[in-house]
């Protein structure tokens, strides 16, 4: 088994540029990246993290459960078998990797004030540096994939709370408002179909829709799409059927089932994308 390394941002980027195989945690423990092979697709789980800096605890009005409720636990695990995976380790309540830097640090969250006292500039700078470092690595990674393959595809994995909705919502939602839906219409629809056909345990009957609950307005997608014109990012949200979101209980058999299905379906989808769009 390959050893996980602790690396500086400079060293991570250099390994990517050299096309080295490696698995690492960033020097400040804010994200992980794994590259088993340089392929034309990558998986991201920017909201998977739950870490929350100790010096922020006493100033935070949200409980540990409040934070967990809005995070996307186990989204990294759902795609762990794929060759390239990058995932956040810190909670979105410290800084949100799926928001632009100017809005990445919350003052309130879901209608509730977040901090007892406003954060100092020093506290904000610490968090925003981690945000910036993550995107330096994302940029180097996608740059390498486009350089090597001409085109690439990124599966941007998220989950969402369904109990706050007052209507029936889909098991899977694809947000496509900020991608080229005409150019990539076949891949969007085939991904939706694959997700909607997924067999799940516990009698869960999957459904999949496009832009039903979310439209794909996240910064991770927007950043990659703005800088890289030949990379498709599929913002993929799974309804939190894999946990009891009110009682903070995870259902590992559901997570394992999703991971096992995506092990094959995601890889096949990425292969079809490449065959259709390679230069």
BANU-438732 format. One line per field, with one value per atom (N, C-alpha, C): chain; residue number from 0; x, y, z. Coordinates in steps of 0.1 Angstrom, whole numbers, padded with zeros to 4 digits. Each point is the difference from the previous one (the first is absolute). Layout:
% residues N
c = (A/...)
k = (NUM/...)
px = (X/...)
py = (Y/...)
pz = (Z/...)
END
This chain:
% residues 279
c = (A/A/A/A/A/A/A/A/A/A/A/A/A/A/A/A/A/A/A/A/A/A/A/A/A/A/A/A/A/A/A/A/A/A/A/A/A/A/A/A/A/A/A/A/A/A/A/A/A/A/A/A/A/A/A/A/A/A/A/A/A/A/A/A/A/A/A/A/A/A/A/A/A/A/A/A/A/A/A/A/A/A/A/A/A/A/A/A/A/A/A/A/A/A/A/A/A/A/A/A/A/A/A/A/A/A/A/A/A/A/A/A/A/A/A/A/A/A/A/A/A/A/A/A/A/A/A/A/A/A/A/A/A/A/A/A/A/A/A/A/A/A/A/A/A/A/A/A/A/A/A/A/A/A/A/A/A/A/A/A/A/A/A/A/A/A/A/A/A/A/A/A/A/A/A/A/A/A/A/A/A/A/A/A/A/A/A/A/A/A/A/A/A/A/A/A/A/A/A/A/A/A/A/A/A/A/A/A/A/A/A/A/A/A/A/A/A/A/A/A/A/A/A/A/A/A/A/A/A/A/A/A/A/A/A/A/A/A/A/A/A/A/A/A/A/A/A/A/A/A/A/A/A/A/A/A/A/A/A/A/A/A/A/A/A/A/A/A/A/A/A/A/A/A/A/A/A/A/A/A/A/A/A/A/A/A/A/A/A/A/A/A/A/A/A/A/A/A/A/A/A/A/A/A/A/A/A/A/A/A/A/A/A/A/A/A/A/A/A/A/A/A/A/A/A/A/A/A/A/A/A/A/A/A/A/A/A/A/A/A/A/A/A/A/A/A/A/A/A/A/A/A/A/A/A/A/A/A/A/A/A/A/A/A/A/A/A/A/A/A/A/A/A/A/A/A/A/A/A/A/A/A/A/A/A/A/A/A/A/A/A/A/A/A/A/A/A/A/A/A/A/A/A/A/A/A/A/A/A/A/A/A/A/A/A/A/A/A/A/A/A/A/A/A/A/A/A/A/A/A/A/A/A/A/A/A/A/A/A/A/A/A/A/A/A/A/A/A/A/A/A/A/A/A/A/A/A/A/A/A/A/A/A/A/A/A/A/A/A/A/A/A/A/A/A/A/A/A/A/A/A/A/A/A/A/A/A/A/A/A/A/A/A/A/A/A/A/A/A/A/A/A/A/A/A/A/A/A/A/A/A/A/A/A/A/A/A/A/A/A/A/A/A/A/A/A/A/A/A/A/A/A/A/A/A/A/A/A/A/A/A/A/A/A/A/A/A/A/A/A/A/A/A/A/A/A/A/A/A/A/A/A/A/A/A/A/A/A/A/A/A/A/A/A/A/A/A/A/A/A/A/A/A/A/A/A/A/A/A/A/A/A/A/A/A/A/A/A/A/A/A/A/A/A/A/A/A/A/A/A/A/A/A/A/A/A/A/A/A/A/A/A/A/A/A/A/A/A/A/A/A/A/A/A/A/A/A/A/A/A/A/A/A/A/A/A/A/A/A/A/A/A/A/A/A/A/A/A/A/A/A/A/A/A/A/A/A/A/A/A/A/A/A/A/A/A/A/A/A/A/A/A/A/A/A/A/A/A/A/A/A/A/A/A/A/A/A/A/A/A/A/A/A/A/A/A/A/A/A/A/A/A/A/A/A/A/A/A/A/A/A/A/A/A/A/A/A/A/A/A/A/A/A/A/A/A/A/A/A/A/A/A/A/A/A/A/A/A/A/A/A/A/A/A/A/A/A/A/A/A/A/A/A/A/A/A/A/A/A/A/A/A/A/A/A/A/A/A/A/A/A/A/A/A/A/A/A/A/A/A/A/A/A/A/A/A/A/A/A/A/A/A/A/A/A/A/A/A/A/A/A/A/A/A/A/A/A/A/A/A/A/A/A/A/A/A/A/A/A/A/A/A/A/A/A/A/A)
k = (0/0/0/1/1/1/2/2/2/3/3/3/4/4/4/5/5/5/6/6/6/7/7/7/8/8/8/9/9/9/10/10/10/11/11/11/12/12/12/13/13/13/14/14/14/15/15/15/16/16/16/17/17/17/18/18/18/19/19/19/20/20/20/21/21/21/22/22/22/23/23/23/24/24/24/25/25/25/26/26/26/27/27/27/28/28/28/29/29/29/30/30/30/31/31/31/32/32/32/33/33/33/34/34/34/35/35/35/36/36/36/37/37/37/38/38/38/39/39/39/40/40/40/41/41/41/42/42/42/43/43/43/44/44/44/45/45/45/46/46/46/47/47/47/48/48/48/49/49/49/50/50/50/51/51/51/52/52/52/53/53/53/54/54/54/55/55/55/56/56/56/57/57/57/58/58/58/59/59/59/60/60/60/61/61/61/62/62/62/63/63/63/64/64/64/65/65/65/66/66/66/67/67/67/68/68/68/69/69/69/70/70/70/71/71/71/72/72/72/73/73/73/74/74/74/75/75/75/76/76/76/77/77/77/78/78/78/79/79/79/80/80/80/81/81/81/82/82/82/83/83/83/84/84/84/85/85/85/86/86/86/87/87/87/88/88/88/89/89/89/90/90/90/91/91/91/92/92/92/93/93/93/94/94/94/95/95/95/96/96/96/97/97/97/98/98/98/99/99/99/100/100/100/101/101/101/102/102/102/103/103/103/104/104/104/105/105/105/106/106/106/107/107/107/108/108/108/109/109/109/110/110/110/111/111/111/112/112/112/113/113/113/114/114/114/115/115/115/116/116/116/117/117/117/118/118/118/119/119/119/120/120/120/121/121/121/122/122/122/123/123/123/124/124/124/125/125/125/126/126/126/127/127/127/128/128/128/129/129/129/130/130/130/131/131/131/132/132/132/133/133/133/134/134/134/135/135/135/136/136/136/137/137/137/138/138/138/139/139/139/140/140/140/141/141/141/142/142/142/143/143/143/144/144/144/145/145/145/146/146/146/147/147/147/148/148/148/149/149/149/150/150/150/151/151/151/152/152/152/153/153/153/154/154/154/155/155/155/156/156/156/157/157/157/158/158/158/159/159/159/160/160/160/161/161/161/162/162/162/163/163/163/164/164/164/165/165/165/166/166/166/167/167/167/168/168/168/169/169/169/170/170/170/171/171/171/172/172/172/173/173/173/174/174/174/175/175/175/176/176/176/177/177/177/178/178/178/179/179/179/180/180/180/181/181/181/182/182/182/183/183/183/184/184/184/185/185/185/186/186/186/187/187/187/188/188/188/189/189/189/190/190/190/191/191/191/192/192/192/193/193/193/194/194/194/195/195/195/196/196/196/197/197/197/198/198/198/199/199/199/200/200/200/201/201/201/202/202/202/203/203/203/204/204/204/205/205/205/206/206/206/207/207/207/208/208/208/209/209/209/210/210/210/211/211/211/212/212/212/213/213/213/214/214/214/215/215/215/216/216/216/217/217/217/218/218/218/219/219/219/220/220/220/221/221/221/222/222/222/223/223/223/224/224/224/225/225/225/226/226/226/227/227/227/228/228/228/229/229/229/230/230/230/231/231/231/232/232/232/233/233/233/234/234/234/235/235/235/236/236/236/237/237/237/238/238/238/239/239/239/240/240/240/241/241/241/242/242/242/243/243/243/244/244/244/245/245/245/246/246/246/247/247/247/248/248/248/249/249/249/250/250/250/251/251/251/252/252/252/253/253/253/254/254/254/255/255/255/256/256/256/257/257/257/258/258/258/259/259/259/260/260/260/261/261/261/262/262/262/263/263/263/264/264/264/265/265/265/266/266/266/267/267/267/268/268/268/269/269/269/270/270/270/271/271/271/272/272/272/273/273/273/274/274/274/275/275/275/276/276/276/277/277/277/278/278/278)
px = (0008/-0008/0009/-0004/0008/-0001/0010/0000/-0006/-0009/-0005/0010/0003/0010/-0006/0007/-0004/0009/-0006/0007/-0004/0010/-0004/-0007/-0007/-0007/0010/0011/0011/0003/0002/0004/-0011/-0013/-0011/-0001/0001/-0001/0012/0012/0011/-0002/-0005/-0003/-0010/-0010/-0010/0006/0008/0007/0009/0006/0009/-0007/-0013/-0009/0004/0003/0003/-0013/0001/-0010/0002/-0010/0001/-0013/0000/-0011/0005/-0007/0005/-0011/0004/-0008/0008/-0007/0007/0007/0011/0008/-0008/-0011/-0008/-0013/0000/-0011/-0014/0000/-0013/-0007/0008/-0006/0009/-0005/0007/-0001/0010/0000/0007/-0006/0005/0000/0012/0001/0006/-0008/0005/0005/-0006/0003/-0005/0007/-0004/-0010/-0013/-0011/-0007/-0010/-0007/-0012/-0001/-0011/0005/-0007/0004/-0013/0001/-0012/0004/-0010/0002/-0011/0004/-0010/0004/-0004/0005/-0006/-0012/-0007/0000/0010/0001/0005/0008/0007/-0009/0005/-0007/0009/0013/0009/-0003/0002/-0004/0011/0007/0012/-0003/0008/-0002/-0002/0007/-0001/-0013/-0008/-0013/-0012/0003/-0011/-0008/0006/-0007/-0008/0004/-0006/-0012/-0001/-0010/-0014/-0010/-0014/-0006/0005/-0005/0006/-0008/0005/0008/0006/0007/-0011/-0011/-0011/-0005/-0002/-0004/0009/0013/0010/-0001/0000/-0001/-0013/-0010/-0013/0001/0008/0002/0012/0008/0011/-0004/0009/-0003/0009/-0003/0008/-0001/0012/0001/0000/-0001/0001/0013/0011/0013/0000/-0006/0000/-0008/-0010/-0008/0008/0012/0008/0014/0003/0013/0008/-0007/0007/0006/-0004/0004/0014/0007/0014/0004/-0008/0003/-0012/0004/-0011/0007/-0007/0004/-0012/0003/-0011/0004/-0009/0002/0000/0008/0000/-0007/0000/-0005/-0015/-0007/-0014/-0003/-0011/-0004/-0003/-0002/-0003/0013/0012/0012/0002/-0001/0001/-0007/-0007/-0007/0007/0006/0007/-0009/-0013/-0009/-0006/0006/-0003/0013/-0002/0011/0007/0013/0007/-0008/-0006/-0006/-0012/-0006/-0012/0002/0013/0003/-0002/0002/-0001/-0014/-0008/-0014/0000/-0010/-0003/-0013/-0008/-0011/-0002/-0007/-0001/-0014/-0007/-0014/-0009/0001/-0009/0004/0012/0004/0014/0002/0013/0010/0012/0010/0010/0004/0010/-0005/0004/-0003/0005/0013/0007/0005/0000/0005/0014/0004/0013/0010/0012/0011/0005/0007/0007/0010/0006/0010/-0007/-0011/-0007/-0005/-0005/-0005/0012/0011/0012/0004/0001/0004/-0009/-0013/-0009/0000/0001/0001/0012/0011/0012/-0001/-0008/-0003/-0008/-0010/-0009/0009/0009/0008/0009/0006/0009/-0007/-0013/-0007/-0002/-0003/-0003/0013/0011/0013/0002/-0003/0001/-0010/-0012/-0011/0004/0005/0005/0011/0010/0011/-0005/-0010/-0005/-0007/-0010/-0008/0009/0009/0010/0007/0005/0007/-0009/-0012/-0009/-0004/-0002/-0003/0012/0012/0012/0002/-0002/0002/-0010/-0013/-0011/-0008/0002/-0008/-0013/-0007/-0012/0000/-0009/-0001/-0014/-0003/-0013/0002/-0008/0002/-0014/0000/-0013/0001/-0009/0000/-0010/0004/-0010/-0004/-0013/-0007/-0011/-0005/-0013/-0008/-0013/-0009/-0011/-0004/-0010/-0014/-0007/-0013/-0012/0003/-0012/-0004/0008/-0004/-0009/-0001/-0009/-0014/-0010/-0014/-0006/0008/-0005/0009/-0004/0009/0012/0011/0013/0007/0008/0007/0011/0003/0011/0013/0001/0011/-0004/0008/-0003/0013/-0001/0011/-0002/0010/-0001/0008/-0007/0007/-0001/-0004/-0003/0013/0012/0012/0010/-0006/0008/-0006/0007/-0005/-0009/-0013/-0010/-0002/0003/-0002/0012/0012/0011/0001/-0004/0001/-0014/-0010/-0013/-0001/0008/-0001/0006/0011/0006/-0008/-0007/-0008/-0012/-0006/-0012/0004/0011/0005/0004/0006/0003/-0013/-0009/-0013/-0007/0000/-0006/0007/0014/0007/-0003/-0001/-0002/-0015/-0009/-0014/-0002/0009/-0002/0008/0006/0008/-0008/0004/-0007/0006/-0009/0004/-0007/0006/-0006/-0011/-0006/-0011/-0012/-0003/-0012/0000/0012/0001/-0002/-0010/-0002/0006/0011/0007/-0008/0002/-0005/0011/0000/0011/-0006/0003/-0005/0011/-0002/0009/-0005/0008/-0004/-0013/-0003/-0012/0001/0010/0002/0012/0010/0012/0004/0006/0002/0015/0009/0014/0007/-0003/0006/0013/0006/0011/0013/0009/0012/0010/0000/0009/-0003/-0013/-0004/0003/-0004/0002/0015/0008/0015/0006/-0003/0006/-0006/-0013/-0006/0005/0003/0005/0014/0008/0014/0003/-0009/0003/-0012/0001/-0011/-0003/0009/-0002/-0002/-0004/-0003/-0015/-0007/-0013/-0001/-0007/-0002/-0014/-0003/-0013/-0003/-0007/-0004/-0011/0004/-0009/-0003/-0013/-0005/-0009/0004/-0008/-0008/-0013/-0008/0005/-0001/0007/-0008/-0001/-0007/0010/0012/0011/0002/-0009/0001/-0013/-0001/-0012/0005/-0003/0005/-0004/-0012/-0005/0007/0004/0006/0015/0006/0014/0005/-0007/0003/0003/0012/0003/-0004/-0004/-0003/0011/0010/0011/-0003/-0011/-0003/-0005/-0006/-0004/0012/0009/0012/0008/0001/0008/-0007/-0013/-0007/0002/-0001/0003/0014/0010/0014/0002/-0006/0001/-0005/-0012/-0006/0008/0004/0008/0014/0005/0013/0000/-0011/-0002/-0006/-0012/-0008/0007/0007/0007/0012/0007/0011/-0005/-0010/-0006/-0005/-0006/-0005/0012/0010/0012/0006/0000/0006/-0008/-0013/-0009/0002/0001/0003/0012/0011/0013/-0001/-0006/-0001/-0008/-0010/-0008/0006/0009/0005/0015/0008/0014/0004/0011/0004/0007)
py = (-0012/0012/0013/0009/0012/0009/0006/0008/0014/0005/0013/0010/0010/0010/0013/0008/0013/0010/0008/0007/0015/0009/0014/0001/0011/0003/0000/0006/0000/-0014/-0009/-0014/-0008/0002/-0006/0004/0013/0005/-0006/0000/-0006/-0014/-0008/-0014/-0002/0009/0000/0003/0010/0005/-0011/-0008/-0011/-0013/0000/-0011/-0012/0004/-0011/-0006/-0012/-0007/0003/0004/0003/0002/-0001/0004/0009/0011/0009/0008/0005/0010/0013/0011/0012/0003/0008/0003/0005/0008/0005/-0009/-0012/-0009/0005/0008/0005/-0008/-0008/-0008/-0012/-0010/-0011/-0001/-0007/-0002/-0014/-0008/-0013/-0001/-0004/-0002/-0014/-0010/-0014/-0001/0008/-0001/0013/0005/0012/-0004/0003/-0004/0013/-0001/0012/0005/-0006/0004/0001/0008/0002/0001/-0003/0001/0010/0008/0010/-0001/0002/0000/0012/0012/0012/0002/-0006/0002/-0012/-0009/-0013/0003/0011/0002/0004/-0003/0004/0007/0000/0007/0015/0004/0014/0005/0010/0005/0003/-0005/0001/0014/0010/0013/0007/-0007/0006/-0006/-0010/-0007/0009/0007/0008/0011/0005/0011/-0004/-0013/-0005/-0003/0005/-0002/-0013/-0006/-0013/-0011/-0010/-0012/-0009/-0010/-0010/-0007/-0003/-0006/0010/0012/0010/0000/-0001/0001/-0013/-0012/-0013/0000/0005/0000/0007/0010/0007/-0004/-0009/-0005/-0012/-0005/-0011/-0013/-0005/-0011/-0012/-0007/-0013/0002/0013/0001/-0004/0002/-0005/-0015/-0006/-0015/-0006/0007/-0004/-0002/0008/0000/-0004/-0007/-0002/-0010/-0008/-0010/0006/0012/0005/0006/0001/0003/0014/0010/0013/0005/0003/0005/0012/0011/0011/0004/0002/0002/0009/0009/0008/-0007/0004/-0005/0009/0013/0010/0002/0003/0003/0013/0000/0012/0011/-0003/0011/0008/-0005/0008/0008/-0006/0006/-0009/0005/-0009/0000/-0012/-0002/0001/0000/0001/0014/0010/0014/0007/0011/0009/0005/0004/0005/0011/0009/0011/-0003/-0012/-0004/-0014/-0005/-0013/-0001/0011/0000/0005/-0008/0004/0010/0008/0008/-0006/-0005/-0008/-0012/-0010/-0013/-0005/-0001/-0005/0007/0014/0008/0002/-0005/0001/0006/0010/0007/-0011/0001/-0010/0003/0013/0004/0008/-0002/0009/0014/0000/0013/-0002/0011/0000/-0006/-0007/-0006/0011/-0001/0009/-0002/0010/-0002/-0011/-0002/-0011/-0014/-0001/-0013/-0003/0011/-0002/-0003/0007/-0003/-0014/-0006/-0014/-0009/0002/-0008/0002/0013/0002/-0004/-0001/-0006/-0015/-0007/-0014/-0001/0009/0000/0003/0009/0004/-0012/-0006/-0012/-0011/-0003/-0011/0003/0013/0003/0001/0002/-0001/-0014/-0010/-0014/-0004/0004/-0003/0005/0012/0006/-0009/-0003/-0008/-0014/-0006/-0013/0000/0009/0001/0004/0009/0004/-0012/-0008/-0013/-0009/-0002/-0009/0005/0013/0005/-0001/0003/-0001/-0014/-0010/-0013/-0007/0004/-0007/0008/0014/0009/0004/-0010/0002/-0007/0004/-0007/0002/-0008/0000/-0001/0008/0001/-0003/-0010/-0003/0007/0010/0009/-0005/-0008/-0008/0008/0001/0006/-0008/0004/-0006/0012/-0003/0011/-0006/0009/-0004/0001/-0011/0000/0003/-0001/0002/0014/0009/0014/0004/-0009/0003/-0005/0008/-0003/-0008/-0004/-0008/-0012/-0008/-0012/0005/-0004/0004/-0012/0001/-0011/-0006/-0013/-0006/0006/0003/0006/0013/0010/0013/0004/0003/0006/0015/0008/0014/0004/0005/0003/0014/0009/0014/0007/-0005/0007/-0008/-0010/-0008/0001/-0004/0000/-0011/0002/-0011/-0005/0008/-0004/-0009/0004/-0008/-0013/0000/-0012/-0006/0002/-0005/-0015/-0007/-0015/-0005/0006/-0004/0003/0012/0004/-0010/-0003/-0009/-0014/-0005/-0014/-0001/0010/0000/0000/0008/0000/-0014/-0006/-0013/-0011/0001/-0010/0001/0013/0002/-0005/0003/-0003/-0015/-0007/-0015/-0008/0008/-0007/-0008/-0012/-0009/0003/0003/0004/-0009/-0002/-0009/0007/-0008/0005/0005/-0005/0004/0014/0006/0014/-0001/0007/0001/0013/-0001/0012/0008/0013/0009/0009/0006/0010/0011/0012/0012/0010/0009/0010/0014/0007/0013/0001/-0011/0000/0006/-0004/0006/0010/-0002/0009/0001/0011/0003/-0001/-0003/-0001/0013/0008/0014/0000/-0011/0000/0005/0005/0006/-0010/-0012/-0011/-0002/-0002/-0001/0012/0012/0013/0002/-0002/0002/-0008/-0013/-0009/0004/0002/0003/0013/0010/0013/-0001/-0008/-0001/-0011/-0010/-0011/-0004/0004/-0001/-0014/-0009/-0014/-0010/0005/-0008/0002/-0011/-0001/-0003/0008/-0002/-0004/-0011/-0005/0002/0010/0002/-0010/-0010/-0011/-0001/0002/0001/-0013/-0007/-0011/0004/-0002/0001/-0008/0005/-0007/-0012/-0009/-0013/-0010/0004/-0008/0003/0008/0003/0004/0000/0007/0013/0010/0014/0006/-0004/0006/-0005/-0013/-0007/-0003/0005/-0001/-0015/-0008/-0014/-0003/-0006/-0003/-0015/-0002/-0013/-0006/-0007/-0003/-0010/-0008/-0009/0008/0012/0008/0007/0005/0006/-0010/-0012/-0011/-0004/0000/-0003/0010/0013/0011/-0001/-0002/-0001/-0012/-0011/-0012/0003/0006/0003/0010/0011/0010/-0005/-0010/-0006/-0003/-0006/-0004/0011/0005/0009/0013/0006/0012/-0001/-0011/-0003/-0001/-0008/-0002/0013/0008/0013/0009/0000/0009/-0005/-0013/-0006/0004/0000/0004/0014/0009/0014/0002/-0007/0002/-0004/-0011/-0005/0009/0007/0010/0013/0004/0014/0001/-0011/0001/0006/0008/0007/-0009)
pz = (0000/0000/0000/-0008/-0001/0012/0004/0012/-0003/0009/-0002/0005/-0008/0003/0006/0007/0004/-0008/-0009/-0010/0000/-0003/-0002/-0013/-0002/-0013/-0011/0001/-0010/-0004/0010/-0004/-0006/0004/-0006/-0015/-0003/-0013/-0009/0006/-0007/-0004/0009/-0003/-0011/0000/-0011/-0013/0000/-0013/-0005/0009/-0003/-0003/0001/-0002/0010/0012/0010/0006/0004/0007/0015/0007/0014/0007/0013/0009/0011/0002/0009/0008/0011/0007/0000/-0002/0000/0013/0000/0012/0011/-0003/0011/0003/-0006/0003/-0004/-0011/-0004/-0011/-0008/-0011/-0003/-0006/-0005/-0015/-0006/-0014/-0003/-0008/-0004/-0015/-0006/-0014/-0002/-0003/-0002/-0015/-0008/-0015/-0006/-0010/-0007/-0011/0003/-0009/-0003/-0009/-0005/0009/0012/0008/0015/0008/0014/0008/0013/0009/0011/0003/0011/0010/0013/0011/0009/-0004/0007/0013/0003/0012/0009/-0002/0007/0014/0002/0013/0011/0012/0013/0010/-0003/0009/0002/0013/0003/0010/-0005/0008/0014/0009/0015/0004/-0005/0004/-0004/-0008/-0004/0009/0007/0007/0009/0009/0010/-0006/-0012/-0006/-0009/-0002/-0010/0007/-0005/0006/-0005/-0010/-0006/0007/0004/0006/-0010/0005/-0009/-0008/0005/-0008/-0011/0004/-0010/-0012/0003/-0011/-0008/0006/-0007/-0009/0005/-0007/-0014/-0001/-0013/-0008/0005/-0007/-0009/-0007/-0009/0003/0012/0005/-0010/-0001/-0008/-0015/-0005/-0014/-0006/0008/-0005/-0001/0010/0001/-0012/-0005/-0012/-0012/-0001/-0012/0002/0012/0004/-0009/-0007/-0009/-0013/-0003/-0013/0001/-0012/0000/0005/-0002/0005/0008/0013/0009/0008/0001/0008/0009/0013/0010/0011/0004/0011/0014/0009/0014/0010/-0003/0009/-0002/0010/-0001/-0008/-0008/-0007/0009/0013/0010/0003/-0003/0002/-0013/-0011/-0013/-0010/-0010/-0009/-0014/-0003/-0012/-0012/0002/-0012/-0001/0007/-0002/-0004/-0007/-0004/0013/-0001/0012/0008/-0007/0007/0008/-0003/0008/0006/0001/0005/0015/0007/0015/0003/0007/0003/0012/-0001/0012/0007/-0008/0005/-0009/0005/-0008/0001/-0011/0000/0010/0000/0008/0014/0004/0014/0000/0009/0002/0003/-0006/0002/0012/0001/0009/0012/0012/0011/-0002/-0004/-0004/-0014/-0007/-0014/0000/-0010/-0002/-0002/0005/-0002/-0014/-0005/-0013/0000/0011/0001/-0001/0006/-0001/-0014/-0006/-0014/-0010/0002/-0008/0000/0013/0001/-0008/0000/-0007/-0015/-0004/-0015/-0006/0007/-0005/-0004/0008/-0003/-0012/-0001/-0012/-0012/0000/-0011/-0004/0010/-0003/-0007/0005/-0007/-0015/-0003/-0014/-0008/0006/-0007/-0005/0009/-0004/-0010/0002/-0010/-0014/0000/-0013/-0007/0008/-0005/-0005/0008/-0004/-0013/-0002/-0012/-0012/0003/-0011/-0005/0009/-0004/-0008/0005/-0007/-0014/-0002/-0013/-0009/0006/-0008/-0005/0009/-0004/-0009/0003/-0007/-0010/0001/-0008/0006/0006/0007/0013/0009/0013/0006/0009/0007/0015/0007/0015/0006/0009/0007/0014/0001/0012/0009/0010/0009/0012/0002/0011/0005/0012/0005/0005/0002/0005/0009/0009/0010/-0007/0001/-0006/0009/0013/0009/0002/-0005/0001/-0012/-0010/-0012/0004/-0006/0003/-0012/-0009/-0012/-0002/-0008/-0004/-0008/0004/-0007/-0005/-0011/-0006/0009/-0002/0007/-0005/-0013/-0006/-0008/0002/-0008/-0007/-0012/-0008/-0002/0003/-0002/-0013/-0010/-0013/-0004/0008/-0004/-0005/0004/-0003/-0009/-0007/-0009/-0014/-0010/-0014/-0002/0003/-0001/-0014/-0010/-0014/-0004/0003/-0004/0007/0013/0008/0004/-0009/0003/0002/-0009/0001/0013/0005/0012/0012/0000/0011/0001/-0011/0000/0004/-0005/0003/0014/0006/0014/0009/-0004/0007/0000/-0012/-0002/0009/0000/0008/0015/0005/0014/0003/-0009/0003/-0001/-0006/-0001/0011/0009/0010/0010/0002/0010/0014/0009/0014/0010/0011/0011/0007/0009/0009/-0007/-0012/-0007/-0006/-0001/-0006/-0015/-0005/-0014/-0006/-0007/-0004/-0011/0000/-0010/-0003/-0012/-0004/-0009/0003/-0007/-0003/-0009/-0003/0005/0008/0005/0007/0008/0007/0014/0008/0013/0000/-0008/-0002/-0014/-0004/-0014/-0004/0010/-0003/0000/0010/0001/0009/0003/0009/-0006/0008/-0005/-0006/0006/-0005/-0015/-0004/-0014/-0008/0006/-0008/-0002/0010/-0001/-0012/0001/-0010/-0014/-0001/-0013/-0006/0009/-0005/-0005/0005/-0004/-0010/-0001/-0008/-0009/-0013/-0009/-0005/0002/-0004/0011/0012/0011/0005/0000/0005/0015/0007/0015/0002/0006/0002/0015/0004/0014/0004/0008/0003/0014/0003/0014/0003/0011/0004/0012/0000/0012/0011/0012/0012/0004/-0010/0003/0007/0001/0006/0015/0006/0014/0005/0013/0007/0004/-0008/0002/0012/0006/0012/0013/-0001/0012/-0002/-0011/-0002/0000/-0007/-0002/-0014/-0003/-0014/-0003/-0013/-0004/-0009/0005/-0008/-0011/0001/-0011/-0012/0002/-0012/-0006/0008/-0005/-0008/0005/-0007/-0013/0000/-0012/-0011/0004/-0010/-0005/0009/-0004/-0010/0003/-0009/-0014/0000/-0013/-0008/0007/-0007/-0005/0007/-0004/-0014/-0005/-0014/-0009/0005/-0008/-0003/0010/-0002/-0009/0001/-0009/-0014/-0002/-0013/-0006/0008/-0005/-0004/0008/-0004/-0013/-0002/-0012/-0012/0001/-0011/-0003/0010/-0002/-0008/0004/-0006/-0015/-0003/-0013/-0009/0006/-0008/-0002/0009/-0001/-0002/0000/-0001/-0014/0001/-0012/-0010)
END
